[in-house]
Amino acid sequence: MAPLDKEVKAVGNKVQFYQEMGGLVGRILLAVLIMVGLSRVALLKVFQVPALILLPLTYLSLFTAGGSSFMWAYALCGLVTVAQFSYFGEYLPKVFPMHLRGTGGSFATNVGGRMIGTSMAFVTTNLVAPMVSGDPTKILPMHLAKAAGYVGLGIALLALVVGMFLPEPKSEE
């Protein structure tokens, strides 16, 4: 059991490394696109539209194939996800009135990101994965991956629709 546990941890560390490096590239890419002068609403779409394709592709298809294609797709998932998180740290202060900036930004980040976002782990593992497996007592890693793909696709679709209603921040000039 110990050698298998060690191998699983090594693969987990490698997958996490790819995701973290993808996230780092996502933050850098976001900063570059902000400097280029892309509108804030268009900037969000640069990361949302690829997320609609990458998240389900990675978890519904490439997870079972494994290998380098899964690792690179996982890195790209990190890129589009972390870039969107970073985007809101840059966007929210610009759309809230001055007297609400700290409160509004904190509320959006904590309620949206921490409370609602974190609860999706419960939805994925306890609601969707048992439906995918067909037998709640026999949930395998592939069932969790498929559940993550469905939940990720749902969140990406919701984000794209809600993102259409975001206002463009006023120019700082």
trRosetta pair geometry for C-beta under 8 A, 3 or more apart (Angstrom, degrees):
i j d omega theta_ij theta_ji phi_ij phi_ji
1 4 5.9 -65 -154 42 34 110
1 5 6.0 37 152 -23 70 110
2 5 5.5 -53 -142 37 31 114
2 6 6.3 34 157 -22 64 104
3 6 5.6 -53 -149 35 32 113
3 7 6.4 32 153 -19 65 105
4 7 5.7 -54 -149 36 33 111
4 8 6.3 34 152 -20 66 105
5 8 5.7 -52 -146 35 31 112
5 9 6.4 30 154 -17 64 106
6 9 5.8 -55 -149 37 30 111
6 10 6.4 32 152 -22 64 106
7 10 5.6 -52 -147 33 32 113
7 11 6.5 29 155 -15 65 104
8 11 6.0 -56 -150 38 31 107
8 12 6.2 34 151 -20 64 109
9 12 5.4 -54 -145 39 32 116
9 13 6.3 36 155 -22 65 103
10 13 5.8 -51 -149 33 30 112
10 14 6.6 30 151 -19 62 104
11 14 5.6 -53 -150 35 34 112
11 15 6.4 35 152 -19 67 104
12 15 5.8 -53 -146 36 31 110
12 16 6.3 30 155 -17 64 107
13 16 5.7 -55 -146 39 30 111
13 17 6.4 38 152 -26 64 103
14 17 5.6 -49 -151 29 32 116
14 18 6.8 32 152 -17 63 101
14 71 7.1 -47 141 -119 101 125
15 18 5.9 -54 -155 34 33 110
15 19 6.5 31 150 -17 65 107
15 71 6.7 -123 -110 -115 63 80
15 74 6.0 -50 -160 138 84 167
16 19 5.6 -55 -147 39 35 112
16 20 6.1 34 155 -19 69 107
17 20 5.8 -56 -144 38 28 109
17 21 6.2 25 157 -16 64 108
18 21 5.9 -57 -145 40 28 108
18 22 6.3 31 154 -20 63 108
18 71 4.7 -155 -85 -174 165 84
18 72 7.2 -107 -161 -81 131 29
18 74 5.1 71 107 90 125 108
18 75 4.2 -92 172 -66 89 94
18 78 7.1 167 126 2 64 140
19 22 5.7 -56 -150 36 30 114
19 23 6.4 32 151 -20 64 105
19 74 5.5 -63 -72 151 84 98
19 75 6.4 -133 -83 -98 31 46
19 77 7.0 -37 -121 79 89 95
19 78 3.9 153 -164 -69 60 133
20 23 5.5 -52 -149 35 33 114
20 24 6.5 37 151 -21 64 102
20 78 6.6 -93 -43 -162 14 154
21 24 5.5 -47 -147 33 35 114
21 25 6.5 35 153 -16 64 103
21 75 5.9 -27 80 -135 94 112
21 78 7.3 85 65 91 48 149
22 25 5.8 -55 -149 38 32 110
22 26 6.3 39 149 -25 64 106
22 74 7.1 -160 -11 120 152 56
22 75 3.4 168 -62 -176 117 60
22 76 5.9 -114 -141 -49 133 17
22 77 6.7 52 127 59 159 50
22 78 3.1 112 82 69 114 109
22 79 4.1 -91 177 -39 88 78
22 82 7.3 142 112 17 76 124
23 26 5.3 -51 -148 32 33 118
23 27 6.7 35 154 -19 65 99
23 78 4.2 -80 -44 167 77 103
23 79 6.6 -139 -76 -80 29 35
23 81 7.1 -47 -99 75 91 90
23 82 3.3 97 -143 -25 88 161
23 83 7.9 -159 -145 -33 54 63
24 27 5.9 -51 -153 31 33 109
24 28 6.6 28 150 -14 64 106
24 82 7.7 -3 -34 106 27 159
25 28 5.6 -56 -148 40 35 111
25 29 6.0 37 153 -21 69 108
25 75 7.7 43 28 168 133 101
25 79 5.3 -34 83 -109 102 106
26 29 5.7 -53 -141 38 29 111
26 30 6.3 35 156 -22 62 104
26 47 7.3 75 -152 -120 108 128
26 78 6.6 -146 -14 127 131 67
26 79 3.8 164 -66 -158 101 52
26 80 6.5 -139 -115 -45 129 18
26 81 7.3 -54 -121 57 175 50
26 82 4.3 127 75 74 140 97
26 83 3.5 -118 178 -47 103 93
26 86 7.1 155 124 17 96 131
27 30 5.7 -52 -150 33 29 115
27 31 6.6 29 152 -18 63 105
27 82 6.1 -57 -46 134 86 113
27 83 6.6 -154 -67 -94 37 63
27 86 5.1 144 -113 -67 81 166
28 31 5.8 -55 -153 35 32 111
28 32 6.4 31 151 -19 66 106
29 32 5.6 -53 -146 36 33 112
29 33 6.3 29 156 -16 66 107
29 79 7.0 38 22 -168 141 106
29 83 6.2 -37 74 -104 105 133
30 33 5.9 -60 -147 40 28 107
30 34 6.4 31 154 -21 64 105
30 43 7.4 82 -144 177 76 116
30 47 7.7 -3 -86 -52 98 137
30 83 4.6 170 -56 -148 116 90
30 86 5.2 152 63 95 168 126
30 87 6.0 -132 -141 -72 134 78
30 90 7.5 171 156 6 121 148
31 34 5.7 -52 -148 33 31 113
31 35 6.5 30 154 -17 64 105
32 35 5.8 -57 -151 37 32 110
32 36 6.4 36 149 -25 65 104
33 36 5.4 -45 -145 30 36 117
33 38 4.9 -23 172 18 92 134
33 43 5.6 142 130 -130 125 101
33 46 6.4 -149 -143 59 164 168
34 37 7.9 53 169 -67 33 24
34 38 7.1 -77 -91 44 30 89
34 43 6.9 44 -79 -125 67 153
34 90 6.7 -83 -99 171 148 159
38 42 5.3 -122 175 90 97 111
38 43 4.6 125 108 -74 118 90
38 46 7.1 11 162 -30 162 139
39 42 4.4 80 61 14 93 107
39 43 6.6 -151 90 -16 44 87
39 168 5.9 -39 -174 -130 112 121
40 43 5.4 -50 -146 29 30 120
40 44 6.9 34 156 -21 61 98
40 91 5.5 129 -170 -115 128 103
40 94 7.3 -158 -81 78 162 146
40 166 7.8 -107 116 129 104 125
40 168 5.9 145 47 -141 101 66
40 169 5.5 57 4 12 155 100
41 44 6.0 -48 -157 27 33 111
41 45 7.1 33 147 -17 61 104
41 163 7.3 143 -153 168 79 89
41 166 5.7 173 -108 85 96 105
41 167 7.9 -106 -66 142 121 15
41 168 5.3 -72 -15 -84 115 83
42 45 5.6 -55 -156 35 39 114
42 46 6.9 53 146 -33 66 95
43 46 5.7 -42 -160 14 37 118
43 47 7.7 13 152 0 60 100
43 87 6.6 171 122 -132 110 121
44 47 6.4 -71 -167 43 39 97
44 48 5.8 30 148 -20 77 117
44 84 7.0 71 -145 -123 80 85
44 87 5.8 125 -97 167 80 156
44 91 7.5 21 -64 -68 115 156
44 163 5.3 -158 126 -156 138 131
44 166 7.1 56 18 48 161 154
45 48 5.3 -59 -127 43 37 109
45 49 5.6 35 177 -22 75 106
45 160 7.7 75 -118 -132 76 85
45 163 7.0 158 -72 133 73 139
46 49 7.3 -45 -136 29 12 103
46 50 7.7 0 159 1 46 109
47 50 6.5 -63 -153 44 33 103
47 51 6.3 39 152 -28 66 112
47 79 7.9 -144 -132 129 101 76
47 80 4.6 156 -167 -150 85 75
47 83 4.6 -157 -106 95 147 123
47 84 5.1 -167 116 -61 140 88
47 87 7.0 -153 30 -36 147 143
48 51 5.5 -59 -151 32 32 117
48 52 6.9 40 153 -27 65 97
48 80 7.7 149 -74 -175 21 112
48 84 7.0 93 -70 -95 74 127
48 156 6.7 151 -163 -163 73 82
48 159 5.7 -151 -129 114 115 110
48 160 4.9 147 161 -89 129 82
48 163 5.9 -118 -69 18 165 167
49 52 5.8 -45 -160 20 36 115
49 53 7.5 19 150 -5 61 102
49 160 7.2 93 -78 -111 56 124
50 53 5.8 -63 -158 42 44 104
50 54 5.5 31 154 -16 80 117
50 76 7.4 -102 154 168 125 111
50 80 5.3 -147 90 -93 106 140
51 54 5.8 -59 -125 46 31 104
51 55 5.5 30 179 -22 70 111
51 77 7.6 91 -127 -134 75 63
51 80 4.4 -177 -72 141 91 140
51 81 7.0 114 -114 -67 122 65
51 84 7.4 1 -51 -35 151 140
51 152 7.8 -128 174 169 94 98
51 156 4.5 -163 123 -126 105 123
51 159 7.6 -9 87 69 146 138
52 55 7.2 -37 -123 29 12 104
52 56 7.7 -7 170 7 44 108
52 153 7.1 71 -148 -139 58 71
52 156 4.8 174 -86 140 59 130
52 157 6.7 89 -117 -72 103 64
52 160 6.5 14 -64 -44 123 144
53 56 7.3 -82 -165 46 24 92
53 57 5.9 14 158 -15 65 126
54 57 5.7 -68 -140 44 25 111
54 58 5.8 24 167 -22 68 113
54 73 6.4 178 -158 -166 89 86
54 76 5.3 -130 -140 116 142 113
54 77 5.4 -174 140 -81 118 72
54 80 6.1 142 49 14 147 147
55 58 6.1 -59 -145 34 22 108
55 59 6.4 -8 170 7 60 113
55 77 6.0 106 -92 -124 63 108
55 149 6.5 153 145 -139 76 58
55 152 3.6 -148 176 139 130 126
55 153 5.8 -176 98 -66 116 59
55 156 5.5 -176 23 -34 146 142
56 59 6.4 -73 -139 51 28 92
56 60 5.0 -2 180 5 72 126
56 61 7.8 56 139 -2 67 96
56 149 4.8 85 -131 -175 55 98
56 150 7.6 64 -111 -77 95 36
56 152 6.7 -173 -60 86 58 106
56 153 4.5 39 -63 -72 111 119
57 60 6.8 -54 -108 49 13 92
57 61 5.4 -39 -164 37 53 120
57 62 6.2 43 144 -11 73 110
57 73 6.5 -124 109 -153 101 138
58 61 7.4 -13 -54 53 3 78
58 62 5.1 -46 -137 48 42 122
58 63 6.7 71 152 -45 59 86
58 70 6.9 108 -155 -145 78 66
58 73 4.2 178 -102 139 97 119
58 74 6.0 133 -159 -74 133 57
58 76 7.6 -168 -69 67 131 99
58 77 5.3 -57 1 -51 169 131
58 149 7.2 -173 75 -101 66 97
59 62 7.7 -4 -31 51 17 82
59 63 5.4 26 -143 -29 38 130
59 145 4.8 -169 -164 176 80 76
59 146 6.6 158 145 -96 94 24
59 148 4.7 -134 -143 91 150 96
59 149 3.1 -166 93 -67 113 91
59 152 6.2 125 10 25 146 140
60 63 7.4 91 9 18 9 109
60 145 7.5 172 -77 134 30 90
60 146 5.8 71 -112 -123 68 70
60 149 3.9 146 -47 175 85 166
60 150 7.7 94 -76 -48 112 67
61 64 7.1 -82 -177 33 27 99
61 65 6.9 8 149 -8 67 115
62 65 5.3 -61 -148 42 45 112
62 66 7.9 156 163 -37 65 15
62 69 5.5 -131 -142 120 115 98
62 70 4.3 164 150 -95 101 73
62 73 4.9 82 76 37 169 157
63 66 7.3 22 174 -68 33 56
63 70 6.0 108 -96 -132 33 127
63 142 6.9 153 115 -124 117 66
63 145 4.0 -178 134 -171 169 151
63 146 8.0 -137 55 -53 142 57
63 149 7.8 -124 -4 -51 132 119
64 142 5.8 47 -89 -124 98 114
64 145 7.3 174 -48 88 74 152
65 69 6.2 -18 106 69 130 123
65 70 6.2 175 78 -48 85 108
66 70 5.3 -61 -145 6 23 146
67 70 5.9 110 60 14 53 97
67 71 7.2 -102 124 -3 37 97
68 71 5.3 -54 -145 38 41 115
68 72 6.1 36 159 -16 73 104
69 72 6.2 -56 -145 40 28 105
69 73 6.2 27 155 -17 63 110
70 73 5.7 -59 -145 41 29 110
70 74 6.1 33 154 -23 66 107
71 74 5.6 -54 -149 34 28 113
71 75 6.6 32 150 -20 62 102
72 75 5.4 -47 -150 32 36 115
72 76 6.6 36 150 -17 64 102
73 76 5.5 -52 -151 37 35 112
73 77 6.5 43 147 -23 65 100
74 77 5.4 -46 -149 31 35 116
74 78 6.7 40 149 -18 62 100
75 78 5.6 -51 -155 34 35 114
75 79 6.5 42 145 -25 65 102
76 79 5.1 -44 -148 29 38 119
76 80 6.5 28 159 -11 68 101
77 80 6.3 -57 -145 41 29 100
77 81 6.0 23 159 -14 65 116
77 152 8.0 -26 -147 -158 122 150
78 81 5.9 -64 -139 43 26 107
78 82 5.7 14 171 -9 67 115
79 82 6.7 -62 -137 42 16 99
79 83 6.1 17 163 -19 57 116
80 83 5.9 -55 -142 37 26 114
80 84 6.6 27 158 -20 60 106
81 84 6.0 -60 -157 33 29 108
81 85 6.7 26 150 -15 65 104
82 85 5.5 -50 -148 36 39 113
82 86 6.1 36 153 -16 68 106
83 86 5.7 -56 -146 42 30 110
83 87 6.2 45 149 -34 63 103
84 87 5.2 -42 -145 23 33 122
84 88 7.1 32 159 -18 61 97
84 159 7.3 9 -161 -176 150 151
85 88 6.4 -58 -162 30 31 105
85 89 7.2 31 145 -16 62 104
85 113 6.9 86 -129 -120 99 132
86 89 5.6 -53 -158 32 41 115
86 90 6.7 29 150 -11 69 107
87 90 5.9 -70 -158 42 33 104
87 91 5.6 20 154 -15 74 119
88 91 5.4 -56 -124 46 36 107
88 92 5.3 39 177 -28 73 109
88 108 6.8 -140 178 125 128 124
88 109 6.8 159 121 -87 125 86
88 113 7.9 -173 74 -55 152 123
89 92 6.9 -30 -115 27 16 107
89 93 7.9 13 172 -9 44 104
89 105 7.7 78 -128 -168 48 120
89 109 7.5 55 -83 -93 76 131
90 93 7.5 -73 -172 32 23 100
90 94 7.5 7 149 -9 58 118
91 94 6.0 -79 -165 38 37 109
91 95 6.5 10 159 -9 77 114
91 166 7.7 -4 171 -178 140 139
91 169 6.8 -159 -154 -37 68 126
92 95 6.2 -71 -145 40 33 99
92 96 6.3 19 169 -13 72 111
92 101 7.7 128 132 -155 83 70
92 104 6.6 -169 178 117 106 95
92 105 4.1 127 124 -111 131 88
92 108 5.7 -165 -119 59 142 147
92 109 7.4 -111 2 -44 169 96
93 96 6.5 -60 -137 38 29 102
93 101 4.9 46 -139 -159 74 113
93 105 5.6 0 -67 -69 69 143
94 169 3.6 3 135 -133 119 151
94 170 7.4 -162 172 42 92 64
94 172 7.6 -79 -130 -61 111 105
95 166 7.6 -82 -93 -171 163 90
95 167 5.9 136 -136 70 120 103
95 169 5.2 -105 -68 -93 74 88
96 100 4.5 -121 176 96 112 97
96 101 4.6 155 88 -95 119 52
96 103 8.0 -175 -179 66 151 72
96 104 3.9 168 -112 65 146 150
96 105 6.3 -117 4 -41 147 82
97 100 5.1 64 60 23 81 104
97 101 7.3 -121 91 -45 36 76
98 101 6.0 -27 -150 -20 31 115
100 103 5.3 -76 -157 59 62 104
100 104 4.3 55 148 -25 99 117
101 104 6.2 -55 -125 42 17 104
101 105 5.9 11 172 -11 58 116
102 105 6.3 -61 -140 42 19 105
102 106 6.0 15 163 -14 60 116
103 106 6.0 -62 -144 41 23 108
103 107 6.1 24 159 -21 63 110
104 107 5.7 -54 -143 35 27 112
104 108 6.3 24 159 -16 63 107
105 108 5.9 -57 -147 38 28 109
105 109 6.2 21 158 -13 65 112
106 109 5.9 -60 -143 42 28 107
106 110 5.8 14 166 -8 68 115
107 110 6.3 -63 -136 45 21 100
107 111 5.6 2 175 1 64 117
108 111 6.7 -57 -124 48 17 95
108 112 5.3 -3 179 5 58 127
108 113 7.8 58 134 -10 60 94
109 112 6.5 -54 -115 51 12 97
109 113 5.1 -19 -171 17 54 128
109 114 7.2 47 140 -11 65 98
110 113 6.7 -37 -89 53 12 90
110 114 4.9 -28 -156 29 51 125
110 115 6.7 48 147 -14 64 100
111 114 7.2 -13 -58 52 9 84
111 115 5.0 -31 -148 33 44 127
111 116 6.5 42 151 -12 63 101
112 115 7.4 36 -7 49 9 85
112 116 5.5 -35 -146 38 36 122
112 117 6.6 52 143 -28 55 102
113 116 7.5 31 -14 53 9 84
113 117 4.8 -14 -163 6 37 142
113 118 8.0 56 142 -25 50 85
114 117 6.4 2 -52 48 10 105
114 118 5.7 3 -178 -13 45 121
115 118 6.5 -52 -130 37 11 104
115 119 6.5 11 159 -20 52 111
116 119 5.8 -59 -151 33 28 113
116 120 7.3 42 150 -34 60 94
117 120 6.0 -45 -168 8 36 115
118 121 6.2 -32 -178 9 52 111
119 122 5.3 -42 -167 31 59 115
119 123 6.5 61 138 -20 75 100
120 123 5.1 -47 -144 38 45 116
120 124 6.0 50 153 -24 70 102
120 151 5.7 139 -175 172 107 132
120 155 6.8 5 -119 -66 154 137
121 124 5.7 -52 -145 36 29 112
121 125 6.2 7 164 -1 65 112
122 125 6.5 -67 -138 48 23 94
122 126 5.3 -23 -178 24 65 122
122 127 7.4 52 134 -6 68 101
123 126 7.1 -63 -108 54 12 83
123 127 5.0 -39 -156 38 54 125
123 128 6.2 45 148 -13 73 105
123 151 6.0 136 105 -117 112 132
124 127 7.5 23 -15 49 8 81
124 128 5.4 -39 -135 44 38 119
124 129 6.3 54 155 -32 58 101
124 144 7.0 65 151 -157 103 74
124 147 4.8 125 -165 132 74 111
124 148 5.4 40 -150 -83 136 63
124 151 4.8 -79 -87 -8 94 159
125 128 7.9 22 -13 50 13 81
125 129 5.4 -7 -141 9 33 138
125 139 7.8 95 -161 155 70 160
125 144 6.5 7 -105 -123 75 102
125 147 7.2 134 -77 108 32 152
126 129 7.3 29 -27 39 13 103
126 130 7.1 0 -176 -9 33 115
127 130 7.0 -78 -166 34 13 102
127 131 7.0 3 153 -11 55 112
128 131 5.7 -63 -156 38 36 111
128 132 6.2 35 152 -21 72 107
128 147 3.8 137 109 -147 109 102
128 150 5.7 -169 -167 75 140 127
128 151 5.8 -145 1 -51 165 104
129 132 5.5 -54 -144 36 34 112
129 133 6.2 29 160 -18 68 107
129 139 5.0 53 147 -145 116 130
129 143 5.0 92 -161 136 85 100
129 144 5.1 2 -112 -93 132 57
129 146 7.8 125 -114 68 65 84
129 147 4.0 -63 -70 -37 69 157
130 133 5.8 -56 -141 39 32 108
130 135 7.8 -101 -157 101 74 21
130 136 3.8 11 -140 -103 120 85
130 139 6.3 -63 -83 -76 59 119
131 134 7.8 33 176 -68 29 39
131 147 7.8 119 53 -102 88 104
132 143 4.7 155 99 -156 114 84
132 146 4.8 158 -158 92 150 123
132 147 5.2 -128 -5 -62 143 86
132 150 7.5 -169 -72 -1 123 139
133 136 6.9 133 72 -84 124 30
133 138 5.9 -179 170 90 130 72
133 139 4.8 -112 -47 -102 157 63
133 140 6.8 140 -114 15 114 76
133 143 4.1 7 -69 -125 92 153
135 138 4.4 22 93 35 118 103
135 139 7.9 -151 88 -53 68 58
136 139 6.9 -7 -159 -44 39 104
139 143 4.9 -122 -157 80 71 142
139 144 6.6 80 163 -51 107 87
140 143 5.0 104 54 1 66 101
140 144 7.5 -130 102 -1 40 86
141 144 5.6 -54 -151 36 39 111
141 145 6.3 40 152 -21 69 104
142 145 5.5 -49 -146 35 35 114
142 146 6.4 36 154 -18 65 103
143 146 5.8 -52 -148 37 32 109
143 147 6.3 34 152 -19 64 106
144 147 5.5 -54 -146 38 32 113
144 148 6.2 35 153 -21 65 104
145 148 5.6 -53 -148 36 31 112
145 149 6.4 36 150 -23 63 103
146 149 5.4 -50 -150 32 35 116
146 150 6.5 32 153 -16 66 102
147 150 5.9 -54 -150 37 33 108
147 151 6.2 26 155 -13 67 109
148 151 5.8 -56 -140 44 30 107
148 152 5.7 34 158 -21 66 112
149 152 5.8 -54 -139 39 24 112
149 153 6.3 27 158 -20 61 107
150 153 5.8 -53 -147 35 28 111
150 154 6.4 29 154 -19 62 107
151 154 5.6 -55 -150 36 32 113
151 155 6.3 29 154 -16 66 106
152 155 5.8 -55 -145 39 30 108
152 156 6.1 30 156 -19 65 108
153 156 5.7 -55 -143 38 29 111
153 157 6.3 30 156 -19 64 105
154 157 5.9 -55 -148 36 28 110
154 158 6.3 27 154 -16 64 109
155 158 5.6 -55 -146 39 32 112
155 159 6.1 34 154 -21 66 107
156 159 5.7 -52 -144 36 29 112
156 160 6.4 32 155 -21 62 105
157 160 5.8 -55 -150 34 30 111
157 161 6.5 25 155 -14 65 107
158 161 5.9 -58 -149 39 30 108
158 162 6.1 21 158 -11 67 111
159 162 6.0 -58 -138 45 28 105
159 163 5.7 36 158 -29 64 113
160 163 5.6 -54 -143 34 24 117
160 164 7.1 38 153 -32 57 95
161 164 6.0 -46 -166 12 33 114
162 165 6.2 -64 -170 34 45 106
162 166 7.6 61 138 -42 69 91
163 166 5.5 -29 -157 -4 50 118
